[in-house]
Amino acid sequence: MNGKILGIILIIAGVALVAWGYNVYDAMESQLTRSLNGETPIEAWIGMIGGAVCVALGVFKLK
């Protein structure tokens, strides 16, 4: 039972991290930075990749 609760928490946290990472990626400052030097902020990558990993671990815990 504790594994399922942990899985649900990981999925929720992962979705929140992906949303946060996308918001950072889509922010006006980030768009300006990408247009000037082509770099994506590291916070966006951490949020999106970290969120995807959390979701994957959460799904694995639910099984």
C-alpha positions as CSV (number, residue, x, y, z in Angstrom):
1,M,0.0,0.0,0.0
2,N,2.8,2.4,0.8
3,G,4.4,1.8,-2.6
4,K,1.2,2.8,-4.3
5,I,0.9,6.0,-2.3
6,L,4.5,6.8,-3.1
7,G,3.8,6.2,-6.8
8,I,0.9,8.6,-6.8
9,I,3.0,11.2,-5.1
10,L,5.8,10.8,-7.6
11,I,3.3,11.1,-10.5
12,I,1.8,14.3,-9.1
13,A,5.2,15.8,-8.4
14,G,6.4,14.8,-11.9
15,V,3.5,16.4,-13.6
16,A,4.1,19.6,-11.6
17,L,7.8,19.6,-12.5
18,V,7.1,19.1,-16.2
19,A,4.6,22.0,-16.1
20,W,7.1,24.2,-14.3
21,G,9.8,23.3,-16.7
22,Y,7.6,24.1,-19.7
23,N,6.6,27.4,-18.1
24,V,10.3,28.3,-17.7
25,Y,10.9,27.2,-21.3
26,D,8.0,29.3,-22.6
27,A,8.7,32.5,-20.6
28,M,9.5,35.7,-22.4
29,E,13.0,35.9,-21.0
30,S,13.7,32.4,-22.1
31,Q,12.4,33.1,-25.6
32,L,14.6,36.1,-25.9
33,T,17.6,34.2,-24.7
34,R,16.9,31.4,-27.2
35,S,16.6,33.8,-30.0
36,L,19.8,35.7,-29.2
37,N,22.2,32.8,-28.4
38,G,20.2,29.6,-28.9
39,E,20.5,28.3,-25.3
40,T,17.7,26.9,-23.3
41,P,17.8,27.6,-19.6
42,I,19.0,24.7,-17.5
43,E,16.0,25.1,-15.2
44,A,13.7,24.2,-18.1
45,W,15.7,21.0,-18.8
46,I,15.8,20.0,-15.1
47,G,12.1,20.5,-14.8
48,M,11.0,18.6,-17.9
49,I,13.5,15.8,-17.6
50,G,13.2,15.5,-13.8
51,G,9.4,15.5,-14.1
52,A,9.5,12.8,-16.8
53,V,11.7,10.6,-14.6
54,C,9.4,11.1,-11.6
55,V,6.4,10.2,-13.6
56,A,8.1,7.0,-15.0
57,L,9.1,6.0,-11.4
58,G,5.6,6.7,-10.2
59,V,4.1,4.5,-12.9
60,F,6.6,1.8,-12.1
61,K,5.7,1.9,-8.4
62,L,2.0,1.6,-9.1
63,K,2.5,-1.8,-10.9
